[in-house]
Amino acid sequence: MRRWASAWRRRSEPACRAYEEERRLRIQGIRQTAFIDYQDRNKVWVLFSEDIVMTPSYLTVYVGDRLVYERKKFIASPCELLLPLVETTTDCTLELYDDLERTDAYRCKLEPVKQWKIALMTSSHEDLGYCEYVNRLEEGCAGFLDEAMDIMDRDGRYKYVIEHYWWLRAYENCRDEERQARLRRYMDSGHIALATPHSGVHTHWQGYEELPRSLYYARRYAREKWGIDPKTAIHADLSGVSWSAVSAYRNAGIRYLLSLPNDFRDSKDAEEAPQCFWWRAPGGKDRLLVWTQRHYMQDDLRQAIHDTSWYYESDEFRAEAKQDNIEKAIDKLFDRLGDVPYDLLPVSYYYDRRKPTTVLLLVIDSMRAKWKHPVFEMGLPDEFMGYLEERFGDQLPELAGDLTDQWADFATIAPRWLAKKREGEALFGMAEALSSLNLAAGRADMFPKATLDEALWSMLEFDEHCWATSIKDPFVMHKYNLKLVKEQTAIRAKRNVDDVIRRALLPSGDGCYAWNPLPYPRTEAIRLPLEEGDASVPIGVGRQRLPNGILTEPIPLPAFGIVALGSEPKAMAGERPKAVASKSEAGEGFARVEGGAIDTGHYIVWLDTDSGKIRNILDKASGHELLDEHSRYRLGDFIYYTCEEKASRSGTHEDVHKVFKISIRNGPLAVSIVMEGGEEQSGATVKNTVTFYKHDRTIDVELIFEGAAALMGDFYDRYKKNVFYAFPFRVPGFRFFTELAGGVVDEERDRLALHTNDFVIPQNWVSAENEAGGIALFTREMPVFHLGAIHLNRFSSTKAKPSSSIFLHAMSNRCNNLSLHSPEDCGGEFRLSILPYAGSWRASVPEWSLGRLYPPVAGRGAVAETGSVLALDRRNVRLLALKPAEDGDGFIVRFMELTGERTSASLTLPFGVADAVYTNVVEENTGEAALAEGRIVAFDIEPYSYATLRIRPLERVPFRYEEKERAAVRNVFAMPTVAGRTMVSWEKGDHRAFDSFEIRVNGERAAVVGNEALTVQWAELDADPNGEFSVEGRRRER
């Protein structure tokens, strides 16, 4: 037994020594930090092979030949040292000892340490309707500013940012002149700064003119009233910003962008972007300096500072453990930053709806008491971004491409509301131009400024990113906010623009008219609306009755001019729907129908008689088939797409609709294929109409679904149910292109892989193209597309696409029971158009898209006929605005170049021109003159850029403006709440003008409520929400 034990010890001793050697503590390296103390020593971490040191160990450290530490005891890993600063790369030797002997030696290099500054920026993230009733948000925002100034009164180091202009206007609405003067003083002293966006808007949703016009508020109105010159845009809670914003922002005088994303639903494989970079515009001329950070409340720092309370303001804050955590968080920031040329680190630190506190001042005091560097201080964005640009601008990297906003597909929450907003936005500039020309011609004595201003403000509020998809209590609040900030703003924008156009055209009497809202002459078919009881039709014009109106043959239309068509009061016989198998259709319309094939002249369409869907379309001009017959989908397939989880692809399931009835409506001008059916799982009834024209290569697709009641659900069901439509195009060797409001994205080249690229948000069109040509898809109502496949919840930044198919994301249940209350809410109508084209998209698609976006505006009534009123000689240049200048000095005319080509163009006006000068997009003269002669102004425009001109007529035009009625009650609506009660909401022109309000239901007085100091007020009643509600203000005695 003893012999066996002795043998075991002899065999085990080498193994034990090997084990001890393997487990011996070793030095793995050092990591220098940015911290320098007041003795000019650098904080350095020594890294060891073990995370936990089981017994006391000792370090001896030499810097060069200098002994800095001799047998310094430590019991933690890593070990903190303070080593003297070096001016050049210097040898450093570390010797590791246990109680008896030296166990390891490590040699490394110490590098000079940059003397950093850290600028801490704070604000409050103010969504329009997430944390507060939005009608009360104005007062809350004003209160936050008051509290911030109270802190400044006590400590002059405190600085604060107003996150957007909506907040500043709230202060104007809620505070008297004395308090506004106090705010002005703190702005003048550099303690409070304004960021430039209107609010937290989705820039991808903003239209061509809406985008630059949104910058008037901060870059013009705030400068005039407050004497400030804000140069930084902050986009917080949003991962992306439209590439088109670069030119708009820079042209408005904005130099900097802070991108402070919320990473929910963002890419899981995104490339690491530099935190500071130049962002080059689509046209290549303009650029912004961008700073980006993970979240608007820096996450590492949040966990260190607010590990106990949001408002931790006591001496206990200085506890050593909390200070150590903050230092470690700062270390992480610098590690993530890497090797950069600059020496200033901006840190954004604020959260949703959080009042101003002195927490950051306590951080500054704590850090500065211990460390000489980094120098901690509070900062404002123009200050620190200006410093980075001036000192290091020429050393920073440059990027170009679109930055997908991972929440911009929230457009699918309420497609009908979005459609109204987009219709109002599209016609906004045309309504403005029509009214301006009436003013110049003496046909009107007043410009409808108040109506148009309200329309623009409503559109911008709609585009704000908050949709309360992660609901906070109370439920009624979010339901009200959604209705007020989304549904009602869309209704108001569309209503106001329609009203301005109607007043400008002034139709009266009998007849029909058509107005061409484009400044180019064109020959175009006209759709007259069908009105109940009115069967008049234009005289002497070929026409065809369609389900949604009367289609005429193409008519020559003057540039921006009106054609009076006249009318004859006789009914038209509608075309009788035919069965697919009918042999008698060939001679009853222009298209030849034989069995399951339809020859439209431009195309041959094959129908699948088994499924009742379109199998393929042959473009006779090119000989190419447009659809992929091997795809699992057919053109216009309604796809009910569900997931088990709101943020993953697990349990993904697709159900495709079936066609129950197909009919062909073949007339003299158009042939429509109407396919009616349904999808069982969602409960939707589906009707698709595909129309081909005798005189036009455009293929129109109208998609309607109703009653998809399965979309409804509770809070936990949100995000999981979606509706898509399929466009299985066949384009071999394809590349995708996406139109922005000022640029076109080549999806292989220009989509930055910094965020999720699961979907794209075009302004109006996308296309799949190869060297021979392509297929463009235009959308009017819904601009959310998945390219190549349905990528929902993929959360990938990859640019590779598996096919040339395009999928319209038509609807989602992300707000669920806030917006989907009944089966009637679960539907949508979508009008899209298809154009096969030869060569590059540049040659045909932008002009075609403008024609689809601006069809002739037709109506009933007698209107004075005009010739060409406003003519632009280049089709790649789009007229965005013609309006009275804000300062009354002439008219402002704005253009955008559409194809990426430097262009010289000329505009012919209906009046003589005294002179024309260039301005920036917020109407500030640049000092450069355009060429003006007679009624023609010639100008130059850069690729994908703006040209804005101030044009002064030879004869002075007296500008008189319609003003907002200050003592008016408007925008009344009602909605059900709970327990059979109804909430009635109304807006006041001036809340100071009223004493009380009388609410009437169906003409009967229901309640009298006192006036609250709010621009928008609501009251709850025991009343049927389907009644007719009115509110009358009782004026305050003065």
N, C-alpha and C positions, 0 to 999 in steps of 0.2 A: 504493500500500500504506500509506504514511504517512497519506494523507488518510483512508483507511478506518479506521485505528487511532484517529486523532484524533476522527473522528465517533463511533466506538464509545465512547471515553472520555466525550465530551459527553453521549451518551445514557445511559451507565451511572452517571455520578456522582450524579444525583438518586436513581436506584434504590438505589445503595449507601448514600446518606445516609438514605433511607427505611428501608432494612434495618437500619442501625445504630441508628436511632431506635426501631425496633420491638424490637430486641434489647437496648436499653439497660435496665440494672437499675432497677427501680421498687420503691418501698415499697408493699406491698399492705395492710398493717394491722399492728396489734399484738395480742398476746394476753397478758393478765395471768394470772399463775398464783397458786396459794395459798401460794407460798413467800415467807417474810419472813426476812431475815437479822437478825443481832444489832445491826446499825446501822439497823434499821427501814427497810430498803430492800426493795422488792418485785421479785421476779424476773419479767421481762417478755420475751416473745419478739417480735422484729420479723420480720415475714413479708415476703418479697420475691417478685418476679415470676419469679425463676429459683431452682430448687432448688440449683444449684451456682453459686458465685461464682467466675468464672474468674481474676479479678485482684483484688488488694487494694482495698477500698473503705473509706469513712470515714463515720461518723455524728456529727452534732452534735445534741444533744437539749436542749430546754428544757422544763421543767415549770413552767407559769405563766410568770413572767418569769425564773426561775432557770435558769442554764446548768448542766446536769448533766454532759454529755459534750461535749467539743470535739474534733471530728475523731477519734473513736474508731475505730481500725483493726479491721476484721474480714475474715475470709476464708471464713466459713461461713454458710450459710443454712438455717434462720433464725438470727438473731443474738440472743444473750442479753444483756440489760441488767439492771442493778439500779437501779431508780428509787425516789426517796423516796416514802414513804407519803403519801397525801393524805386529809384528813378529809372533804372534799366533792368533788363532781365538778370536775375541774380540767383546763384546756387543756394539751395536750402537742403540741410541734412537733418533728418530726424532719427534718433536712436531710441529704441523701445527696450525697457527693462522690466523684469519682474523683481521680486524681493532680492534675488541673488545675483542675476547676471543679465547681460545684454542679450536680448532674444531676437532683435530684428533691427535692421538699418534701412533707411529709405532716402534716396536722393531725388530731388526734383528742382524745378525752377519756380521762382517767384516772379510775377509780372507786375509792372506798374499798375496801380488801381485808379480807375477813372473816378473823378469827384462828382458824384451824381447829385441831381436835384429831383425831388418827387413832388409833383403838383397834384394835390387832392381836389377833385371837383365834385360838388354835391348839388343836388336839386331834389325834386320829387317827380316820379314818373306818373304823368297824368293822362290816363286813358279817358276817352269820352264814354264813360258808362260802365266801368268795371267795379269800382270800389265805392261808388256813391251815386245817388240819383243825379242824372246828368244836369237836370235843371238847377240843382243845388251846388253843382261843382264850381260854378263861377265864384260863389261866396267862399267856398273852401279854398280855392286857389288864391284868392285875394288874402284870406287869413294867413296862409302859409307865407306869403310875401311880407305881411306885417310882422310875423314872428321872426322871420329872417332879419328884418331891419332892427327888431328889438335886440337881437343878439349882437348886431353890428354896433348898436349904441353902446353896448357894454365892452365889446372887444373888436377893435378895428381890423383885426387880421381876418375876420370871417368874410367869406365870399360865397355868392349864391348865383345859380343859373336858372333863368326862366326857360323851361324846356322847349316851349313853342309859343307862337304868337297868340293862339287861342287863349292862353293863360293871361297874357298881357292885356288883351282886350277885356277879359273878365275883370281885371283890376280897374280898368277904365269904367266899366259898367257899374261896379259895386262901390267905388270909393270916390269921395269928394275931392275937390281941387287941392285942399290942404294936404291930404294923404298922398295924392298924386305928386305933389311938389316934393314930398319927402322921398318918394321913390326916385324922382328925377335927380335929386341930390346924390343918392347912392349910386345911380347909374353914372353920373358925371364923375364921381370919385373913383370909379373902377371897382366897386364892390359887388355890383349886380350886373349881369349880362343876359342878353336875349339870344337864344338860338333861332335860326331863321325859318324853319318850316312852319306852315300853318298849324299843324298838329302832327300826331304820329301817323302820317299818311302812308299808304301803299303807293309809292311813286310809279309802280308798274300799272296802276289803275288810272293814273292821270292822263288826260288827253293832251294832244299837241299844244293847244293854247292854255288848257287848265294848268299844266306844269309851270310854265313861266309866270302865268298870272298869279299863281299861289305865292310867288315870291314878292309881290307888291306889298304884302302886309308888313313884313319885317324890313324889307330893303327900301321901301318908299314911305309907307304910312307911318311906321314907327320912327323912321329917321326924321320925318317932318314934325311929329308930335313930341318925340322924346329926345331928339338931338343925338341919337346913337347911330353907330355904323357897324352893325353886327356882320361878321364875316364867316361864322361857323354854322353849319347845319348839323344838328344832332338827330340821328335816327336810332332810338332806343327801343328795345323789345322786338326789333325786326332784324333778320339776318342779312337782308339784301336791300339794295337800292338800284333802281333802273339805271342802266348805262346812259340812257338819254338824259338823265339828270345832270351829268357832268357839264355839258354845254350850257344847259339852262342856268344852273347855279353859278357857273363861272361868269357867264354873260351878265348876270345880275349883280356881280361884285362879290359873290361868295367865293372864298378861297379854300375853305377847309371843311372836312366832313369827319364827324365822329360816328363810327358805326359800332353800336353797343348792343349786340344781338342777345336774344333769348335763345338758347340752344335746343328748346323743345321741338321735336320733329325735324331737327337739322341733320345734316349728313353724318354718317358714321365712318366715312372713308375720305373725308375732305382733305385736300392738301393743306399743309401748314402755310399760312400766308404771313408775310412780314407784317409786324404790327403797324409800321409806318411806311407808307409808299405813296408814290404819285399814281393817280388813276387817270389814264389818258382817255379822252372822249372818242366816240365813234369816228368823228371827222378828222381826228389826229391833231387838231389845233389846240384845244382847251385841255386843261387838266386840273384836278383837285388834289390837295394834300390830304391823305386819309390816315386817321388813327383808328385802329380797331382793338377791341378788348372783349374778352369772354364775359358777357352779361354787363348790364349797366351798374350793378353792384358787384364789384370784383369778388369772385367767389371765395378765393383763398383768404382774402382779407376779411370778408364777411364772417367767415367761421372763426377767425381769430379775434375780431373785435366784438362781435355780437354773439358770443357763445353763451351769454346769460340773458341778455335783454336787448330789445331794439334801442332803448333809450338809456343806456348805461352811462350815467353822468355823476360819478362820485369819485372820491379819492381812492376807492378800492380798485378803480380802473388801472391805477399805477402798479398793481400787484405784479410781481416779477414773472409769474407764470403767463399772464396775459401779454406782457411786453415780449417775452420770449416767443410766444405764438405769433405775434405781429411780425417780429423779425424773421421768423421762419417763412411766413407768408410772403414777405418782401423778397426773401431769398428765392422763393419759387418764381416770383414774377421775373426776376433778373435771369434765372436759369432758362425760363421759357423765351425770354427776349433774345438770348444768344449774343453773338458778337455784332454790335451795331455801331455806327459812327457817332451817334448822338449821346448826350449826357443828361438828358431830361426824360423822366418817365411820368407821363400823365396817368392818373388813376381815377377813373369814374367810380363814385361810391354813393349810390342812392337807390331807392326802391319805390315800389308802388305806393302812392298816397301816404307818404311819410313826412311828418312835420319836421321843420328844421330843428336840429339839436347841436350841442357843442361837442359831440363825440369826437369829431375830427380834430378839433382844437386840442382836446385832451391827448389824442394820438400824437399830434405835433409836439406838444409840450413834453410828453414822455420820451419821444424819440430824440428830440433836440437836447434834452437834459443829459443824454447818454452818448449821443453820437454827433460828431462834427459833420460827417457825410454818411448817407445822403442828407441833403438839406430838405427837410419836410416843410411844406407851406401849402396854403390853399391857393388854388389857381382858377382862372377863367379860360375858356377854350381859345379865344382870340389871342390871349397872351402866350400860352404855351405852344400853340400851333404856329404862331408868328415867330417865336424863338426857334422852333425846329426848322421852319422854312429858311429863315435868314442865316442861321449858322450852319445848317447841314443839308439844305435842299438839294444841292448838286451832288450829294453822295447817296441819295436815297434811291431804291429800286423803283421801277415803273411797271405797272400792269395795265392791261386793256381788256375789256370784255364785260359782259353783263353779270351782275351779282344777283342770283335768284333769291327772292324773298320767300322763305319757306312757309309763310302764312298767307301769301297772296292768293292761294287757291281757296281762301275763305269766301271768295266771290261766289262759290257754288252753294253757299248757305241759303241764299234767297235770290234765285235767278230772275224772278219777275221784278224785284226791287232794283237789282243791278241793271236790268234792261232799261228801266225808266231813267235811271241816272245817266246811262251811256247815251241814250237818245237825246236827253237834254244837253249833255256835254258836247255831242257832235254838232248840234245846231246852234250852240251858244254864240260862237264867233260869227256865224252867218246872220243870226238875229241882230247882233250888234252892228254888223256892217250894213244891213238893210236899213236899220234905223238911222245910222249915221248918214247914209246917202240921201235918205228922205230929208234929214235936217239940212244938208248942204243944198238940196234942190228946192228948199222952201216948202216941201210937202208936209212937213211937221214942224211944230214950233218948240218941241221939248224932247229931250233924249231920255229914254226910260231907265235911267241909271239905277234908281233904287230897286226896281224889279230885277234887273240883271245882276246887281250886286248881291241880292238875296239868293239868286239862282247859283251864282258862283260859290258863295259861302256854303250853301246847302250841299253842293257837289263835293266840296272839300271835307265837310263833316262826314259825308257818306264814306269817303275814301279813308277815313281814320281807321286804324287797324283793329280796334277793340270790337269783338263780337260776343264777348262773354261765353266762350265755349267751355271755360272752366268755371262753372257758376259758383258765386259766393252768395250767401244769404244777404238780403231776402230775395226770393224768387220773383216776386212782383216787381221789384226794382229793375231786375235785368230784363224782364219782359217789357216794361215801360221804356227803358233806355234803348232797347233794340227798335222799338216802334218809333220813338222820337228821332233817334240819330240815324237810322237806316231807312225804314219805310217812308217816314214823313219827309225826310230830306230829299229822297228820290222823287217823290210825288211833287214836292214844291219846286225842285229844279226843272223838271219837265213841264209843269204847269206854267211857270213863269216864262220860260223860253217860248213855248207855244203861244202864250198871250202876246208877247212882244212881236212875234212874226205875224200873228193875225192882225194886230193893230197896224203894223207896217204895210201889209198888203192891202188892207181896207177893202175886202171884197163886198160887193153889194149887188142886189138885183139878180137877174137870171143869167146863166152862162157857166162856162167852165174856164179855168185858167191853169197854166203851168208856169212855175218859176224855176229857173235853173240856178241853184245856189253856188255853182262853180264859176270861176272867172275865165272859163274857156267856152267857146261855142261848141256845141255837140249835137248829134242827132241821136235821140233817145226815145225809147218807148215810155209811155206815161201810164201810171196806174191811178185811176180815179177811185176814190173811196166809194163804196156802196153804202148809201144811207137809206134807212127804212123809209118807204113812201116816196122816194125820189128816184125816178128812173130816167132822168135826162142824160143824154150822152153827147159827146162832141160832134159837131156837124162836119161832114165831109171827110171823116177820118176812119180808116179801117180799125176795127176793134173786136174784142172778144171778152165775154164775161167769164171771169174766173171766180173761184169761191171767195177770194179776198178782195175783189175789186174788178174794175173794168180796165183791161189792158188795151192800149192803142197801138197802132203801128208806129214805127219810129218817126219822130217829128223833129225838124231842125229847131234848135233852141239857141237864142243869143246868149252871149257871155253875161252871166249874172242878171239876165233879163227875163221879162215876162211875156208869155204868149197868151193871147186871149183866144180861146177855142170856140166860143159860142156853144149852143146846145140845141138839141131838138127833143121835145118831150115825148118820146115814145119808148116803150119797153123793148127789151132785147130778149130773144129766146136763148135760154141757157143750153149749153151742150149736154146732151143726155149721156150719163155714164155708160160705158160699154164694157162687156166682158172680154177677158183676154182672148178667148177662143173665137170671137166673132170674126167672120170673114168679110163683113160688109163695111169695115172701118176705113179701108184704104182710101176711098174717095171722099170721106166726110170731113177731113181736115188736111192740113198741109203734110203731116207725117204719114208715111206708108207703114201700115201694120199688117204683118203676116205671121199668124200664129204667135209664137213667143218672141218675135223680133220686131223692133220698131226702128225705121230709118227716118231720122229727123233732119236729114240734109247734112248736118255737121257730124252726126254720130249715128252709129248703129247700136241699139240697146237690146241686150238679150235678157229675157226674163226666165227665171227658174219657176216653171209652172208647179213644181212640187212644193216648194217653200213659199211661193208667192212673192219672192224678192228679186231684186235686180242681180243677175249673175255677173254681167260684165258690160262694159261700154267701150266701143271701138271709136277712137278719134280718126275720122276718115282723112283728115289733112295730113297727119303724121303716120298713120297706119299702126299706132300703138294702142294696146289695150290699157285702159286706165285702172282696172281693178285686178287684184290678186285672187285668182280663182282658187288657189291653194290655201288661202286664209280660212280660219274657222269662222270668220264673220263675213256678213254681206253689208253692202252700203246702207248706212243708216240703222244698223242693228242697235236696238235698245238693250243695254247690258246692265242688269242689276247686280252690283258687285259688293259683296259683304265680307267682313273680316271678323274674327272672334275677338281681336284686341284692337284698341284704337290706335296703337302705335307699333304694330308689327304685322307681318304678312301671314301669321299663323291662322289656319282655318279659313283661308281665302276661298270664296266660292263665287261662281258666275252663273247667272241665268239670263238667257237671251230670249227676246220676245218672239212670238209666232204671229204670222199673218193669217187672218181669217177671211179677208175679202180684198180683192185687188180690182181696180177699175182704171180705164184709160179715158182721159178727156181730151179729145183730139179736135182742135179748132184751127182757124185760119192763121193764127199767129203763134200759138204755143200748144204743146202737148204735155199733159201732166199724167204721171203715174201715181195713183193714190193707193196706198197700202194701209189697211186698217187691221189692227190686231190687239194683242195684249201680252202681258208678262205675268205669269201666275203668282210667283213668290212675292212680288211687290204689290200686286193687285192693280197695276197700271193698265189703263187702256192707251194704246199707242196708235198714232196716225202719222205716217210719213208721206210727204208729197214731193216728188222729184219732177221738175219742170224743165223742158227743153224748148228752145225758141227758134223760130224761123230765121230771124234776122240777127241773132246774137249767139256767140259760142258759149256764153255763160250757162252753166247748169245750176239752177236754184234748188236748194233742198230745204224744205220746211219740216221740222220735227216737233211734234206735239205729244206730250203725255199728260195724263190726268189721273187722279185718284190712286197714286202709289202709296196707299195708306200704311204699308209696312215700314215706310221711312219714319213714321212716328215712333216714339218710344220715350223712355225716361232718361234721366240725367246720365245714367251709367251706360246707356246705349249709344251715346253720341260718338261721332266719327266712324262708326262701324258700317254704315249703309250709304251707298253711293250709286249714282246713275251715270253711265257713260254711253256715248254713241260712237259707232265705228265708221271709219273711212279707210277701208283696206286698199290704199293706193298701191299701184305697182310701178315703181321707178327703179330699174336696175342701177347699181352703182351710185346710189343717191347721197345727197347731202341735204340737211335740213336748214332752212332759213326762217328767222322770226323777226317780224317788224316791231320796232319800238317806236315811241313817240319822239323820234329824232335819232334814227339809226336802224341798221339791220344787223342781226346777229347771225353769223355763220356758226352753226352749233358745234362744228368740229374745232373751230379756231377761236371763237369769241365768247365762249361760255366759260367763265372762270370756275375752276373746280374747288371753290372755297366753301360752298354750301350745297345743299341738296339740289340736284338737277333732275328730279323726278318729273317735273312739269315745266312748261313755259307759259308766260303771260304775254301774248302779242298785243299790240294795239288793235289790229284788225285782221292780219293775215299771217299764215305760215305757209311754207311750201317745201316740197321734196323735189330736188332737182339733180340732174346729171349733165354731162357735157352737151347732150342734144337738146334738152329742154326739161320741163318739169310740170308739176301740178300744184296750183295755188289753191288754198282753202281760205275763204273770207268768212269772218264771223261778225255778226252785228251785236247780238245780245250777250254772249258768254265768251270770255277770252282765255279760258283755261284749257290747255291741250297737253296730252301725254304723247310723246313722239316715239314711234317704233313699237310700243307696247303699253299696256297699263302698268304703271310703276307705283301705284299707290302703296305707301308705307315701305317702300324700298329704302328710302333715305340714303341715296347714293349720289356722289358727285361725278360718277362716270359719264363720259360723253358718248360712249358706244351705244348704238341703237340697233336692235335685231332686224328691223324691217322698215319699209317706207310707209307703213300704216300710220294714221293719225287718229287719235281718240279725243273726242270732246268730253271733258268732265263737266257734266251738265248740272248735277245737284248732289249735295251731301246733307247728312243730318247732324252736322257738328253743333248746331245750336238747339237741335231737337225740339223739345217742348216749349222753347221760347218762340220759335218761328213756325213750327208745324203743329197747329192746334186741331186741324180737321183734315179729312181727305182732300178738301178743296184747296188746301195750302200745298199739297204734295203733287205739284205739276209744274210744267214749264213749256214755253214756246221758243223755238230757236230757228232763226233764219240764217242759213249759210249758203255760200256760192262757191262753185268749183270752176276753175279755168285751167285747161291744159295750155301750155305755151311752149314756143320754140325758143332756144337760146337761153340767155340769162333772164332772171326775174326783172332785172333793171329795165329791160326794153318795154315791158308791158304791165307788170303786176302793180306797181304803185298807182299808175293812172287808172287801171281797171278797178283797183280797190277804192279809190276816191269816187269813182262813178257808182259803185255799190253803196258806199257810205252816204253819198249825197244824190239820191235819185231826184228827179224833178219833183218839186213840191206842188202837188195838184189839189185843186179844190173847186168848189162850186160858188159861183158868184161872178159878177162883172168886175174886172180889174183892168185899169188902163194898160194897154200894151206898150212895151218898150223895146228898143233895140238893145244892142250890147251896152250895158251900163258900166261894167268894170271888167277890163280885159287884161289877162296876163299871158305873155307870149311863150312861156316855157312850161311844159307839162310836168317836168321834174321838180318844179317849185310849187309849194302849196301855200295859198293864202290862209293865214291863221286868224288875223284880226284886222279890222278897220274900225276905229273908235275915236271919239273925241279924246284929245290928250288930257291927262289928269290935271294939268295946270292950265287948260284952256287954250294953249298955244298950238293951234292946228290940229290935224288928225294924226293918229298913230296907226301905221300899217306894218304888220309883221308877217314874215314869210319863213318857211322851213324848206331846205333842200332835201329831197327824198331818196336819191340814188347814189350818193357818195361822189358827186362830180362838182368841181368848182364851176359856177355858172354865172353868166351875165344875162340879166333878164330886164324886161321893161313892163311897166304897169300903165295902162291907159285909164284915166279917170274921167268922170262926167263933168269936171270943172277945170278951169285953168289953174295952173300951179305957179305960185310965186317963187318958192324954193323948197328944197328937200334936204334934210340932214340925217345922218345916221344917229341912232341912239342905242343904248343897251336895252335889255328886255324890260327894265323898269323905267324906261323913258328918260334916261339921263343922256344928254347930248354928248357925243364922242368928239365933236369938233370936225368931223369929216363930212363933206358935202356929197350928195348924190347929184346926178345930172338931171335937171328938170327943164323941159322945153314944151311949151303949150300945155297940153293935157297929159303929157307922157313923162314918167319918171323912170330913169334907167338906174339899175343898181347891180352890185355884185354880191354873190352869196357863196360862202365856203361849203365844202361837203358836209352834209348832215348838220348844218348849223343854221342859226337864226340870222336874218337881216331885219332890223327894225328901223323904220324911217319915221321922222316927223315931217309931215307934208303940210305946208301952209298954202291955202287957196289964195288965188288972186283977189277975190272978193271975200271980205271978212264974213265968217259965218257966226252969227250970235248963238253961243252955246247956253241953252237953258236946260236945267236938269230937273227931272222928276225927283222929288225928295220923299224920304220915308215918312209916313204918317206917324208922328211921335205918340199921339194920343189915340192909337187904334188897337183893337184886339183882333188878332188874326191867327190863322193856322190852328183852328180848333179841331180836336179829334177825341174820340172816346174808345176805350178798350175794356173788356171784362177783366176783373181781378179775381177775387175768390168769394165764395159764399154768395154768389149772385149779385155782387156789387160791381159798379162801373167807375172807372177812373176817367175824368174829363180833364183834358189838358189844353192850355191856350198860351199864346205868346203876346207880349205887350210891346208896343212901340217904345214906351218909356215907363218903367215901373213906378217912377216918381209921380206920374200924372194921375194916378188912380187912388181912390179911397176904398172901393169894394167892387165886387163883380156879381152880377145876377146871372145864374145859369138856368137856361130854359131847355126843357125836353119836350119835343113835339109841340112847341109853342107855349107850353105852360111853365110857369116859374117853378123850379125845383129846389133852388137853394140860393142864398146870398152868402158869399164868403168874403172875408177881409182881404185886403191887398197885402201880399208878401213882397219883400224887397228882392224880387227875383225877376229875371227877364221872361222866364217860362214858369208857369204855375199850374198845379193840378189840384183837383179835389175829388174825393170819393163820394158816390151817391148810391142810394138804392134805386137803380133804374135799369131799364133794358138797354144794353149797349148797342142794340140795333136801331134805337130811336134817332131822331134828328136833334142834334145838340147845337145850341148857340150860347155865346157868352157876351154879355154887354158890360162894359166898364162904366162905373160911376166915377166921374171926374172929381178930383180933389179940389176943394175951394182954395183959391190962392189969394 
